[in-house]
Amino acid sequence: MALHCVNAQKVATRGSHSVWSKQSNVYEVNLRQYSASGSIKDFQKHLPRLKKMGVEILWFMPITPIGIEGRKMTSDELGSYYAVRNYQAFNPEHGTLADFKAFVKKAQGMGFKVITDWVANHSALDNHWVKAHPNFYVKDSTGKLISPFDWTDVYKLNYKDRELRDSMIQSMRFWIKEANIDGFRCDVAEEVPADFWKECIDSLKKNKDVFMLAEGNKAWLHEVGFDQTYAWDMMGTMTDLYAKKINLKQFDSALNVSIASFPKNAYRLYFTTNHDENSWNGTEFEKYGDAYKTFAVFTQTIYQSVPLIYNGQEEPNKKRLRFFVKDTIKWGKYANEKFYKALLTLRRSNPALAADASYRRLSTSNNDAIFSYVREKGGRKVLVILNLSDKEQKFTINDKIIAGNPYNIFLYANEKVDTKHQFNIEPWGHIVYDYK
């Protein structure tokens, strides 16, 4: 078994991250499905609850008006958030621009950061740019505008056009100046030219030190200025491990390859679900069954992670939220809120879970089922033990680094552990120790 070890170094790619971001977390907000009204005002009522849970970065799916022409499904459906009709307006389904500006001010006053989804690759068929600036769009050999992939409700934008580039940057700057947002999550970022992103991010940072999250899994996105990229590969690896398509040795190998493929100061968005996964590929319960919490622990504690929680996971929401229509989350007991609060509180209080803290996998007496690792920084450490099997496991960890009287964050008690300690962990179980 290869035991991967990463030292806590910070090797710059382009610029540095905001000080507040390295121990942070991301909470994805699907406004349409969050409440019966889908309004920003009704979402605002949840801020005290989310603050108590430990949420920090609020990522809103696109808040711009949605195209009507060519909507997916039928004409009476609400359409896709990602078919942008106007880049400088607020979707009236959620309220007014004034409502949103007031929300951002309120949220930031409570300590949240607010980022919005940005769709730079394509626009709605009835975006005013289509008629006013047809040069903004990619055309086929006959001069017809092109829809990317099978997304028939949008047209592909043309980044060979200088005016389009300037207009897109101006539109992004609009939201920074008007609403004072803290950054963007950029949809299908790999489909937009690298040189545009470099120019764009450099330009935006002249206005504000924005946080930039790319929906993409390529290392070059960090080279052009993105703070964070998606760990899509590891989400698929978790799914395959639970389905027994791969074993734990292959899981470890995939993680090592993923880590080695990115700059040391890159942030990675680890997650068990998001809006795409939930709607199209199944809920976390369909994908991970009894392991859903254990994989959530992994995403929250692994090297380079600034992790994601998708709205509803704290409930937990056990249904696939339909993408194009109204399908409100049924809030009730928030049964998993305590679980996520324990993890988010630890992330904030212990620098050993900062994205740049060191990572080392530990050898156990049962490496075929147990995945254990230690994170360290600033004289603090966190020990994570995961049973990635469907059977109860008994084992020891023969590494002096575990010795001490750490706090078990899920049992709310200190426990004495050392190299002779006999661990007993349930199928798909998890233990997290905080060494203070």
Secondary structure, DSSP 8 states (H G I E B T S, - for coil): ----EE------SSS---GGGTT--EEEE-HHHHSSS--HHHHHTTHHHHHHHT--EEEES--S-B--TT-SS-TTS---TTSBS-TTS--GGG--HHHHHHHHHHHHHTT-EEEEEE--SEEETT-THHHH-GGGB-B-TTS-B---TT-TTEEEB-TT-HHHHHHHHHHHHHHHHHH---EEEETTGGGS-HHHHHHHHHHHTTT---EEEES---THHHHTT-SEEE-HHHHHHHHHHHTTSS-HHHHHHHHHHHHHTS-TT-EEE--S--HHIIIII--HHHHHGGGHHHHHHHHHHSTTB--EEETTTTTT--S---SSS------S--TTHHHHHHHHHHHHH-GGGSTTSEEEEE--S-TTTEEEEEEEETTEEEEEEEE-SSS-EEE----GGG-B--EETTTTEE--B-TT--EEE-TT-EEEEEE-
